[in-house]
Amino acid sequence: MTDHTPRPTIGWAGTGRMGYAMVARLLRAGHDVTVYNRTRSKCEPLRELGATIVDTAGELADRDTVFTMVSASKDFAEVTLGEHGILRQSAKPPILVDCSTVSKDVSAQVRAEAEQVGTALLVAPVSGNAKVAKAGRLSMVASGPREAFDETESLLTTIAPSVTYAGPDDVARLVKLAHNIFLGVVTQSMAEITVLAEKGGVSRAAFLDFLNGSVLGSVFTRYKTPAFVNLDFTPTFTPELLRKDFDLGLAAARELEVPMPVAALTHHIVQQSVGRGHDDTDFAVLLSEAAGCAGLTLASENADVSDGLSPAS
């Protein structure tokens, strides 16, 4: 796309924590974005950045490219195929980009109906959360028609600087599910070893400082360090959402005959966390669960530790 090529008009359905941050990146880059959210008040602040707010998902259908970022399969079906759905209008967007994590059955249904009306469905889930998005550190994996990917790549890289094309159809959803299973397993393991170190007399700040400087340190372990050290469980991604991804990912593993014993055990622990009432907190609460099982009472260390993120210039 050259400087003389008109920018595509964009529609966006779903401005929760992640959707809001992603839309903000497009708006700050000067794109024309029209936004719908089921709870309108959550997207109203985007108006100050230049967004147009509409009352139904169907009002996005005349946009060149429409993104969806919703929490569950039923929500994706509703905003696309429901009474006021994007694909139920007289106008149809040439490209529909879904950034949600939904079931393959619902995705296949939407893809089939999209193809019937001449809309290309591109699946493009992301790795990261709202703070990571704001810092310009999101990663994205996409699948679907290659032509649709090529046409939207500049928009995708505005949202997430690291974008990988994985292949046709819905393979990007499997990549994202595998990623989020690993996310849960790594977090549970990180919680267990941190509790082990603390119960042996090492502060969480000291242990994680060492871990982050070792070959096992990562962007993720550094990012989660303030939550672990200072027990700030303000939700970025909840145990309930993580459980949903384990449900979908382990179902895929059964279908593909892939044994995942470590993931299955972590799934049980995440389920236990949800059952104990941790449904509206950050999944870093797995640290508290591990500590409780070890008979350790945690307290915030009130330490000034970095999350390793800095806003992109």
Stockholm file with secondary structure:
# STOCKHOLM 1.0

chainA/1-313         MTDHTPRPTIGWAGTGRMGYAMVARLLRAGHDVTVYNRTRSKCEPLRELGATIVDTAGELADRDTVFTMVSASKDFAEVTLGEHGILRQSAKPPILVDCSTVSKDVSAQVRAEAEQVGTALLVAPVSGNAKVAKAGRLSMVASGPREAFDETESLLTTIAPSVTYAGPDDVARLVKLAHNIFLGVVTQSMAEITVLAEKGGVSRAAFLDFLNGSVLGSVFTRYKTPAFVNLDFTPTFTPELLRKDFDLGLAAARELEVPMPVAALTHHIVQQSVGRGHDDTDFAVLLSEAAGCAGLTLASENADVSDGLSPAS
#=GR chainA/1-313 SS CCTTSCCCCEEEECCSHHHHHHHHHHHHTTCCEEEECSSGGGTGGGGGGTCEECSSGGGGTTSSEEEECCSSHHHHHHHHHSTTCGGGSSSCCSEEEECSCCCHHHHHHHHHHHHHTTCEEEECCEESCHHHHHTTCCEEEEESCHHHHHHHHHHHHHHCSEEEEEESTTHHHHHHHHHHHHHHHHHHHHHHHHHHHHHTTCCHHHHHHHHHHSTTCCHHHHHHHHHHHHCCCCCSSCHHHHHHHHHHHHHHHHHTTCCCHHHHHHHHHHHHHHHTTCSSSCGGGHHHHHHHHTTCCCCCCCCCCCCSCCCCC
#=GC SS_cons         CCTTSCCCCEEEECCSHHHHHHHHHHHHTTCCEEEECSSGGGTGGGGGGTCEECSSGGGGTTSSEEEECCSSHHHHHHHHHSTTCGGGSSSCCSEEEECSCCCHHHHHHHHHHHHHTTCEEEECCEESCHHHHHTTCCEEEEESCHHHHHHHHHHHHHHCSEEEEEESTTHHHHHHHHHHHHHHHHHHHHHHHHHHHHHTTCCHHHHHHHHHHSTTCCHHHHHHHHHHHHCCCCCSSCHHHHHHHHHHHHHHHHHTTCCCHHHHHHHHHHHHHHHTTCSSSCGGGHHHHHHHHTTCCCCCCCCCCCCSCCCCC
//
